[in-house]
């Protein structure tokens, strides 16, 4: 029951133990998201360190449970 901040996108695949796994074409997806007005992106930790897209605020997400603590803080 915690809403995501506006203009937020979460990218990744969730494993059975809650880990957030990388997905293909992530930079292209972020660029398209920025083009459509999204600004905040939660990405798998391994990919978050490698990607830098102008206009995108990128936050690493290793486990899906980490999302609760991240969205309870202002972005």
N, C-alpha and C positions, 0 to 999 in steps of 0.2 A: 504494500500500500504506500510505497514511496514513489512519487512521480519523478521521472527523469527531467533534468533541466531542459528548457526549450533549446532548440537548435542542436540536439545531441544525437549522435549515431554510435552504435556499438557494433563493431565488426569482429568476427572470429567464429570459431566452431567450439562448442562446449563439449568436453569429454565426459566420460562417465563419472570421473572423480571430481568434476567441477573445474578442471583446468581449461583455460581459454587457449585454443590452438590457432596457429596461423592459417590464413586463407590466401588463395592466389589472387593476383590482380588488385591488391589492396591499395596501392598508390592511385590507380585509375579510379577506384571506388571513392577514395577520399576527394580527389579532384572534382569528380562529379557531384559529390555531396556539397563541397564548397560552392560550386557553381549554382546549386539549388538553394543555397542560403544556410546550410548547416555549418557550425563553427567548432563544436566540441566533438571529439572523436575518441572513443575508448577502443584501444587495439590490443591484440595479444602482445605481451611484454617483449617477446623476441623480435617482433616487427616494429614496435613503437620506437625503438632506439635507432632504427635504420631509415626511417621515413621523415621527411621534412617537406611539407606542402605549404606554400604561402596562404595565409588566411585560415589555417587549421590549427586548433589547439589540440595536441595529441597527448593522451594519458595512457600509460601502460596498465594493462589488466592481466594478471597472471592466473587468478582464480575468480570464478564468478562471485564468490562470497566477498571478494575485495570491493566489489561494486557498491555494496551497502555503505561501507565506510567512506568511499570516495564521493558518493552523491549526497551524503549528509553534510559535506563541507561545501562551501561556495566554490564554484569553478572560476 
